[in-house]
């Protein structure tokens, strides 16, 4: 076999398939694809083009913007912590145990992904409001009132963000070999010890990816937050709410906040890029 033949056989089959696909795209598919790409990218490019770059530092250092930014970062981080504490055990339950109605439970867990955020806010009010199913007892027994408070912001963000973490961790758990846990239990470890010492290190990348997704979703939450927690500057006004309010009075500030959220979203995508590429290969 000549060197040329060896070089030809050394070309990866996947690379050959990609070359054929790129070289033979039908025009009826190429045109809608390009239009779809332009449709998705044009609004983002417009945001970058019309951004108030000269006054951006001044816009971001104003008191109202800084309060919204600080509250968003704190509440999104707290919501992610709540999602980790509650979501990781829930993902383990869905992935490692078999119980009646598990499919229904999984569907209910992922329901906030498709539920309109405003509907989620209304549901939270009916459940945790002062006259809610559980909220009335929280107020009567412990004096805890969640709606229209900073804690209410965290609750609303955790409600919409936790499913992202659960889905990510559950998928990682299903991909992990359960025989390591079984080996640990046969050696005398309890199920919780096996989970803490064996399973958690195995699924740490999935937990990290799910936490980043949950944090980004919490940071951008709008509908459930404004419905359940309101829009009070310095107390419940997060960045998305500040964008909505500033768009009516100060469009430059709205664009500046939008650029911050866009930067965070790009950073999240860049951070998860290696994980996605590993999963696709």
Secondary structure as GFF3:
##gff-version 3
##sequence-region A 1 281
A	DSSP	alpha_helix	3	9	.	.	.	ID=ss1
A	DSSP	alpha_helix	13	23	.	.	.	ID=ss2
A	DSSP	alpha_helix	27	49	.	.	.	ID=ss3
A	DSSP	alpha_helix	56	60	.	.	.	ID=ss4
A	DSSP	alpha_helix	63	96	.	.	.	ID=ss5
A	DSSP	alpha_helix	102	109	.	.	.	ID=ss6
A	DSSP	alpha_helix	111	114	.	.	.	ID=ss7
A	DSSP	alpha_helix	117	128	.	.	.	ID=ss8
A	DSSP	alpha_helix	135	137	.	.	.	ID=ss9
A	DSSP	pi_helix	138	142	.	.	.	ID=ss10
A	DSSP	alpha_helix	150	175	.	.	.	ID=ss11
A	DSSP	alpha_helix	179	186	.	.	.	ID=ss12
A	DSSP	alpha_helix	191	194	.	.	.	ID=ss13
A	DSSP	pi_helix	195	199	.	.	.	ID=ss14
A	DSSP	alpha_helix	200	219	.	.	.	ID=ss15
A	DSSP	alpha_helix	223	228	.	.	.	ID=ss16
A	DSSP	alpha_helix	239	249	.	.	.	ID=ss17
A	DSSP	alpha_helix	251	280	.	.	.	ID=ss18
###
